[in-house]
Amino acid sequence: AAEVNKLLGDVLKHVRADTISDQPHYPALLKLITTALCNTSDAHLLFTMNNFLGLVSVFQRDSVSMGGWGVTRSVVEALLNYHPEIISDPNLVHHILTLAGALHD
């Protein structure tokens, strides 16, 4: 878990939030987020990582120019498809509801 957080932190350092839509590696960053969600056995652990949340928020801030809702949708779909168990952790529930609210808006 610490290695994943460190990797995401390094990626986050190289991604500037104000120019994400201009970056040619946008699809690869989206794939990184969804791969992390699909391959973890504990989704709660990812959502406790500041670097994971930071990377997701970079895409959410850029929703107008690049359809950041696609990132939000991908995160929610990955959670529902790969983690169908009952989610009882209040922090994870909060993050899911925040993402779902962003999709709704």
N, C-alpha and C positions, 0 to 999 in steps of 0.2 A: 504494500500500500504506500509506503514511504517513497518507493522508487517511482510509482505512477504519479504521485503528487509532485515529485521533483521534476519529472519529465514534463508534466503539464505546466509547471511553473516556468520552465525554460521556454516552452512554446509561447506561453503568455507574454513573456518578456519581449519576444520578437514580433508580436502582433500588436499593432497600434490600433486602438479602437476606432479612431477617426478615419481610418483608411481601409478597413476590412473589405469593403466592397471593391476596392481597386486591386486587391491581392489575388494573383492567379491561383493561389493554393487554397482558396476558400473551400472548394469541395473536399480537399484532403483534411482540412480542419474539422469540417462537419463529420467526415468519416471517423476521425479520431474520437470525437465525442460519442458517436453512436457505437463505435467498437468498444470503447471503455464500458459503456452501459450494457452492451450485449454479452460481454465476456466476464463481467464481475459476478461473483456469487452473492455479493452483498451491496445492493444499490445504496443503502444508507451510508456505507463507507465512502462512496464517491461524493455524496452530497455533504459530507463533513469536510471535504477537501476544499479549501479556499481557492486553490488553483482551478479545480474543475468548475466551480461556480463562477469564477472570474471569466473563464473561457466561454461559458454559456452566456454570461451577461454581455460579453463583447458582441456576440451575434444578435442578441435581443436589442441592443442599442442601435443596431444598424438595420432594423426591420424594414424601414421605408425603402431604401435603395436596393437591397438584395433579397427581400422577402425573408427576413429573419424569422418570420413565423414558421418557415420550413425547418429551422433548427429547433424551435420550440416544439413543433409537431413531431419531429424525429425523436426528441428526447422523451416526450410523453408516450409515443408509440413503442419505443424500445423498452420503457419501463413496463408498459402493459403487456407486451409480447414476451419479454424475457424474464419478467418478475411477476408472475400472476398470483403469487401468494398474497395473503392479507397483509396490508401495510399498516402497522400499528404505531410506528415511531412518529411522534408528533412533529419532529423537524422535517422528516421526509414527506409527511402528509402536507405540511406547510409549503414545501417547495413544489410539490405536485399541483396543489391548488393554485399557487402563484402562476405556474406555467399554463395550467388550464385556463385561468382567468385571462392571461395574455392572449391565448388562442381565441377565446370568446370575444375579446375586444377587437 
